[in-house]
Amino acid sequence: MDTIQSDNYPIYFNNSIDELVNFIKKGNYSRFFVLTDEHTGVHCLPIVKSKIEGLGDYDLIEVNAGEESKDIDFCIGVWKMLIDFGADRKSLLINLGGGVITDLGGFAASTFKRGIDFVHVPTTLLSQVDASVGGKTGIDIDSIKNIIGTFTQPKAVFIEYDFLKTLPARQILSGVAEMLKHGLITDAAYWNQLKASDLKNPSAELIHRSVEIKNVITIEDPTEKGIRKALNFGHTIGHAIETNSLINDQDPLSHGEAIAIGMICESYLAYKKTGLSTEDLNEITQVFSDLYPRYTISESSFDTLFAIMQKDKKNQDGKINCTLLTRIGQCNIDNICTEPELRESLLYYINL
C-alpha cells in the first residue's frame, strides 16, 4: 500500500515526505517553490520545512485560504511571485494544501513559461482522494468553478495521512462525500465498506482505495472524453448549489456538503430516468442525510441555480448534462436533463 503508479507519475503513501525529499534530490531543479495558504502554513508547512531545509534555494508563496483564492487575480499573484523570485523552466512548484492549492498551483505551474514541473502534497482528505489525482488544474471566473484550466499531470503526488489529524470534522466529511461517490459510480462493495466504517475517521485503507478508483478512471480517460465523466456524478447540481452558497451564505457549504446534496438530487433523477431502484434511492438518500446537515434551498433560488448549471463546462449544445446511476456501483454518462426534471429533483431534496 506504499505507491500507486498513475499516468507517468507515482502517488506515494507511506513516509511520503521522505519520498518528496528524495524526489527533489534526484530532480536536478534550479530552484523550488512551495505554494501554500495560511492554515496549511501553520499546521503542515513546519513538517515539510524540517525535511526540505538544506536541499537548496527555495521560496514560499502563500495565498489566502478558501475558494476565493482560486481566481485569476491570485493566479497572477503567483505568476508574479515566480517572476520576482527568478523561477526558470527548470524550477519546481510544490503545491502544499487542499484542493484550492492543488488546482491553483497546478494551473499556475502548467502555464508559467509554458509549463514548469509541479508536485502535489495534498493536506485535506478532499484533496487526497480527489483534487490531487488525475491532472486537472483550474481556476474559477465569476464564481463558475474550474471554468479555466488545463489537463496537466503532476510529476508526483505525496499523500501524508498524518496531515488529516489537523483537520476539523467538517473538512473530513467534505472529503468523505467524494469517497462515497467513488463507491456509488464503480464499486458497490466499497460503498458498503464505507457505510460500515467510522466515516468521521476514515482509515488509510479506505483512502488508498478511493485514490485507486480515481486513478484507474483518469488513466483510462485523462482528458474527460468518456468514462472520466463518471466522476461528475452529483457535481452538476452540487456545483451550482456550492457556487450559490459561496455567493450568498455567510458560512458557505463545503464542497463535500454541496456534492452530497447534488448526489441525492441526481440519484432522484436516476430513479426517474436511468432505472435506479427505489431501494437504492432510499439507501443513498439515508446515508447522505445521516452524515450531512440539512441545507435550506428556496424555490426562489431555482432560476439562479439553473443559470449556473447552464454555464457548467460539461454541457453539450447548451443542454445540461448529468452522470446518473443505474444502480449502486454502476453509472451512465451523458444524460441530458431538462429544467423541469432538475426542478423536480431539487424539490425531492427540499421535501425530505
C-alpha positions as CSV (number, residue, x, y, z in Angstrom):
1,M,0.0,0.0,0.0
2,D,3.0,2.3,-0.5
3,T,2.8,3.5,-4.1
4,I,0.2,3.7,-6.9
5,Q,1.6,4.3,-10.4
6,S,-0.5,6.8,-12.3
7,D,-0.2,8.2,-15.8
8,N,3.6,8.6,-15.8
9,Y,3.8,9.7,-12.2
10,P,3.9,8.0,-8.8
11,I,1.4,8.5,-5.9
12,Y,3.3,7.9,-2.6
13,F,1.6,7.0,0.6
14,N,3.9,5.8,3.4
15,N,6.7,8.2,4.5
16,S,5.7,10.4,1.7
17,I,7.5,13.5,2.8
18,D,10.8,11.5,2.8
19,E,9.9,10.5,-0.7
20,L,9.4,14.2,-1.5
21,V,12.9,14.8,-0.3
22,N,14.3,12.0,-2.5
23,F,12.3,13.4,-5.5
24,I,13.8,16.9,-5.0
25,K,17.3,15.5,-4.7
26,K,17.0,13.5,-7.9
27,G,15.2,16.3,-9.8
28,N,18.2,18.5,-10.5
29,Y,16.0,21.5,-10.2
30,S,17.5,25.0,-10.4
31,R,15.1,26.3,-7.7
32,F,12.0,25.1,-6.0
33,F,9.0,26.9,-4.5
34,V,6.3,25.9,-2.0
35,L,2.7,27.2,-2.6
36,T,0.5,27.1,0.5
37,D,-2.2,29.0,2.4
38,E,-2.1,30.4,5.9
39,H,-3.9,27.4,7.5
40,T,-1.5,24.8,5.9
41,G,1.3,27.2,6.7
42,V,0.6,26.8,10.4
43,H,-0.3,23.1,10.6
44,C,1.6,21.3,7.8
45,L,4.4,23.5,6.5
46,P,6.6,23.1,9.6
47,I,6.8,19.3,9.0
48,V,7.7,19.8,5.3
49,K,10.2,22.6,6.1
50,S,12.0,20.5,8.6
51,K,12.6,17.9,5.9
52,I,13.5,20.2,2.9
53,E,15.7,22.7,4.7
54,G,19.2,22.4,3.3
55,L,18.1,20.9,-0.1
56,G,18.8,24.1,-1.9
57,D,17.4,27.5,-2.6
58,Y,13.6,27.7,-2.2
59,D,11.0,30.4,-1.6
60,L,7.5,30.3,0.0
61,I,4.4,31.6,-1.8
62,E,1.3,32.0,0.5
63,V,-2.3,32.8,-0.6
64,N,-5.4,33.2,1.5
65,A,-7.3,30.0,2.4
66,G,-10.6,29.4,0.7
67,E,-12.2,29.1,-2.7
68,E,-12.0,32.9,-3.1
69,S,-8.2,32.4,-3.8
70,K,-8.9,30.2,-6.8
71,D,-9.3,33.1,-9.3
72,I,-7.3,34.9,-11.9
73,D,-6.1,37.7,-9.6
74,F,-4.5,35.3,-7.1
75,C,-3.1,33.3,-10.1
76,I,-1.5,36.4,-11.4
77,G,-0.1,37.0,-8.0
78,V,1.5,33.5,-8.0
79,W,3.0,34.1,-11.5
80,K,4.4,37.5,-10.4
81,M,6.0,35.9,-7.3
82,L,7.6,33.2,-9.5
83,I,9.0,36.0,-11.8
84,D,10.2,38.1,-8.8
85,F,11.9,35.0,-7.3
86,G,13.7,34.2,-10.5
87,A,11.9,31.0,-11.5
88,D,13.0,29.4,-14.7
89,R,11.9,26.5,-16.7
90,K,14.0,24.1,-14.6
91,S,12.1,25.2,-11.4
92,L,9.7,23.1,-9.4
93,L,6.5,24.2,-7.7
94,I,5.4,22.2,-4.6
95,N,1.6,22.6,-4.0
96,L,1.1,22.0,-0.3
97,G,-2.5,22.3,0.7
98,G,-6.1,21.4,-0.1
99,G,-7.9,21.4,-3.4
100,V,-7.7,25.1,-3.9
101,I,-3.9,25.0,-3.7
102,T,-3.5,21.9,-5.9
103,D,-6.0,23.3,-8.5
104,L,-4.5,26.9,-8.5
105,G,-0.9,25.7,-8.2
106,G,-1.2,23.2,-10.9
107,F,-2.7,25.8,-13.3
108,A,-0.1,28.4,-12.4
109,A,2.7,25.9,-13.0
110,S,1.3,24.4,-16.2
111,T,1.1,27.9,-17.8
112,F,4.2,29.6,-16.4
113,K,6.8,29.8,-19.2
114,R,4.6,27.3,-21.0
115,G,4.9,24.9,-18.1
116,I,7.2,24.1,-15.2
117,D,7.2,20.9,-13.2
118,F,4.9,20.7,-10.2
119,V,4.0,18.1,-7.5
120,H,1.1,17.9,-5.1
121,V,1.3,17.4,-1.3
122,P,-2.4,17.3,-0.5
123,T,-3.2,18.1,3.1
124,T,-7.0,17.7,3.2
125,L,-9.0,14.5,2.7
126,L,-10.8,16.0,-0.2
127,S,-7.6,16.9,-2.0
128,Q,-6.0,13.5,-1.2
129,V,-8.9,11.4,-2.7
130,D,-9.9,13.8,-5.4
131,A,-8.2,17.1,-6.4
132,S,-4.6,16.0,-6.4
133,V,-5.0,12.9,-8.6
134,G,-5.8,13.0,-12.3
135,G,-4.1,16.0,-13.8
136,K,-6.9,18.6,-13.7
137,T,-5.8,22.1,-12.9
138,G,-8.2,25.1,-12.8
139,I,-9.4,28.4,-11.5
140,D,-12.8,30.0,-11.2
141,I,-14.1,33.0,-13.0
142,D,-17.3,34.9,-12.0
143,S,-17.9,32.1,-9.4
144,I,-18.0,29.5,-12.2
145,K,-16.0,26.6,-10.7
146,N,-12.9,25.4,-12.7
147,I,-14.1,27.1,-15.9
148,I,-10.4,27.9,-16.9
149,G,-7.8,25.2,-16.6
150,T,-5.6,22.6,-18.2
151,F,-5.1,18.8,-18.2
152,T,-1.5,18.6,-16.9
153,Q,-0.2,15.8,-14.8
154,P,2.0,16.5,-11.8
155,K,5.4,14.8,-11.6
156,A,4.4,13.1,-8.3
157,V,1.8,13.1,-5.5
158,F,2.7,12.7,-1.9
159,I,-0.1,11.7,0.4
160,E,0.6,12.0,4.2
161,Y,-2.1,10.6,6.4
162,D,-0.8,12.5,9.5
163,F,-1.9,15.8,7.9
164,L,-5.5,14.7,8.3
165,K,-5.1,14.9,12.1
166,T,-5.0,18.7,11.8
167,L,-8.4,18.9,10.1
168,P,-11.8,19.7,11.7
169,A,-14.5,17.1,11.4
170,R,-16.4,19.1,8.8
171,Q,-13.4,19.0,6.5
172,I,-13.0,15.3,6.9
173,L,-16.7,14.8,5.9
174,S,-16.2,17.0,2.9
175,G,-13.7,14.5,1.6
176,V,-15.8,11.5,2.6
177,A,-18.5,12.7,0.1
178,E,-16.1,12.1,-2.8
179,M,-15.1,8.7,-1.3
180,L,-18.8,7.7,-1.2
181,K,-19.2,8.9,-4.8
182,H,-16.4,6.5,-5.8
183,G,-18.3,3.6,-4.4
184,L,-21.6,4.7,-6.0
185,I,-20.2,5.0,-9.5
186,T,-17.9,2.0,-9.7
187,D,-17.8,-0.3,-6.7
188,A,-20.8,-1.4,-4.6
189,A,-18.6,-3.4,-2.3
190,Y,-16.6,-0.3,-1.5
191,W,-19.8,1.7,-0.9
192,N,-20.9,-1.0,1.6
193,Q,-17.5,-1.0,3.3
194,L,-17.7,2.8,3.7
195,K,-21.2,2.6,5.1
196,A,-20.0,0.2,7.8
197,S,-16.9,2.3,8.7
198,D,-16.3,5.3,11.0
199,L,-16.5,7.9,8.3
200,K,-15.5,10.7,10.7
201,N,-12.1,9.0,10.8
202,P,-11.6,7.1,7.5
203,S,-8.8,4.5,7.5
204,A,-5.7,4.6,5.4
205,E,-7.0,1.5,3.6
206,L,-10.2,3.3,2.5
207,I,-8.3,6.4,1.4
208,H,-6.0,4.3,-0.6
209,R,-9.0,2.5,-2.3
210,S,-10.5,5.9,-3.3
211,V,-7.3,7.1,-4.8
212,E,-7.0,3.7,-6.6
213,I,-10.6,4.1,-8.1
214,K,-10.0,7.7,-9.3
215,N,-6.6,6.8,-10.7
216,V,-7.9,3.9,-12.8
217,I,-10.6,6.1,-14.3
218,T,-8.3,9.0,-15.1
219,I,-5.7,6.8,-16.6
220,E,-8.3,5.3,-19.0
221,D,-9.7,8.8,-19.9
222,P,-7.2,11.5,-19.0
223,T,-9.0,14.4,-20.8
224,E,-12.6,13.5,-19.9
225,K,-13.9,12.4,-23.3
226,G,-15.7,9.4,-21.9
227,I,-15.6,7.4,-18.7
228,R,-14.0,10.1,-16.6
229,K,-17.3,11.9,-16.8
230,A,-18.5,9.3,-14.3
231,L,-16.6,11.3,-11.6
232,N,-19.0,14.2,-12.3
233,F,-21.9,12.3,-10.5
234,G,-23.5,14.8,-8.1
235,H,-21.5,17.7,-9.4
236,T,-23.9,19.3,-12.0
237,I,-26.4,20.2,-9.3
238,G,-23.8,20.1,-6.5
239,H,-21.5,22.7,-8.0
240,A,-24.5,25.0,-8.7
241,I,-25.6,24.8,-5.0
242,E,-22.0,25.3,-3.9
243,T,-21.5,28.4,-6.1
244,N,-24.8,29.9,-5.0
245,S,-23.8,29.3,-1.3
246,L,-20.4,30.8,-1.8
247,I,-22.0,34.0,-3.2
248,N,-24.9,34.3,-0.7
249,D,-24.1,32.5,2.6
250,Q,-22.2,33.9,5.5
251,D,-21.0,30.3,6.3
252,P,-20.9,28.7,2.8
253,L,-21.3,25.0,2.3
254,S,-18.1,22.9,1.9
255,H,-17.5,21.2,-1.4
256,G,-18.5,17.8,0.0
257,E,-21.7,19.1,1.7
258,A,-22.8,20.6,-1.6
259,I,-21.9,17.5,-3.6
260,A,-23.8,15.3,-1.1
261,I,-26.9,17.3,-1.9
262,G,-26.1,17.0,-5.6
263,M,-25.8,13.2,-5.3
264,I,-29.2,13.0,-3.5
265,C,-30.8,15.1,-6.3
266,E,-29.1,13.3,-9.1
267,S,-30.0,9.9,-7.6
268,Y,-33.6,11.0,-7.8
269,L,-33.0,11.9,-11.4
270,A,-31.5,8.4,-11.9
271,Y,-34.6,6.9,-10.3
272,K,-36.8,8.8,-12.8
273,K,-34.5,8.4,-15.9
274,T,-32.0,5.5,-15.8
275,G,-33.6,2.8,-13.7
276,L,-32.2,3.3,-10.2
277,S,-34.4,1.3,-7.9
278,T,-36.5,2.8,-5.1
279,E,-34.4,0.8,-2.6
280,D,-31.1,2.2,-3.9
281,L,-32.5,5.8,-4.0
282,N,-33.7,5.4,-0.4
283,E,-30.4,4.0,0.8
284,I,-28.4,6.8,-0.9
285,T,-30.7,9.4,0.5
286,Q,-30.5,8.0,4.0
287,V,-26.7,7.7,4.0
288,F,-26.1,11.3,3.0
289,S,-28.9,12.7,5.2
290,D,-27.4,11.0,8.2
291,L,-23.9,12.3,7.5
292,Y,-24.6,15.9,6.4
293,P,-26.7,18.7,7.9
294,R,-29.9,19.8,6.2
295,Y,-29.5,22.8,3.9
296,T,-32.3,25.1,3.1
297,I,-32.9,25.6,-0.6
298,S,-35.7,28.0,-1.5
299,E,-37.7,27.6,-4.7
300,S,-37.0,31.3,-5.4
301,S,-33.3,30.3,-6.0
302,F,-34.1,27.7,-8.7
303,D,-33.7,30.1,-11.6
304,T,-30.3,31.2,-10.3
305,L,-29.3,27.5,-9.9
306,F,-30.4,26.7,-13.4
307,A,-28.4,29.7,-14.8
308,I,-25.3,28.5,-13.0
309,M,-25.9,24.9,-14.4
310,Q,-26.2,26.4,-17.9
311,K,-22.5,27.6,-17.6
312,D,-21.3,24.1,-16.5
313,K,-18.3,23.1,-18.6
314,K,-19.7,19.6,-19.1
315,N,-22.8,20.8,-21.0
316,Q,-23.4,19.9,-24.6
317,D,-25.1,22.2,-27.1
318,G,-26.4,24.3,-24.3
319,K,-28.1,21.3,-22.7
320,I,-27.4,20.4,-19.1
321,N,-25.5,17.1,-18.9
322,C,-25.5,14.7,-15.9
323,T,-23.9,11.4,-14.9
324,L,-26.6,9.2,-13.4
325,L,-26.5,5.9,-11.6
326,T,-28.2,2.8,-12.9
327,R,-27.7,1.0,-9.6
328,I,-25.3,1.4,-6.7
329,G,-21.8,0.7,-8.2
330,Q,-22.7,1.5,-11.8
331,C,-23.5,4.6,-13.8
332,N,-24.3,6.1,-17.2
333,I,-22.6,9.3,-18.5
334,D,-24.1,11.9,-20.8
335,N,-27.7,12.2,-19.7
336,I,-29.4,15.3,-20.8
337,C,-31.6,16.7,-18.0
338,T,-34.3,19.3,-18.6
339,E,-35.2,22.2,-16.3
340,P,-38.5,20.6,-15.2
341,E,-36.6,17.4,-14.3
342,L,-33.9,19.3,-12.4
343,R,-36.6,21.3,-10.6
344,E,-38.3,18.0,-9.5
345,S,-35.0,16.6,-8.2
346,L,-34.4,19.8,-6.1
347,L,-38.0,19.5,-4.8
348,Y,-37.3,15.9,-3.8
349,Y,-34.4,17.2,-1.6
350,I,-36.4,20.1,-0.2
351,N,-39.3,17.8,0.8
352,L,-37.2,15.1,2.5
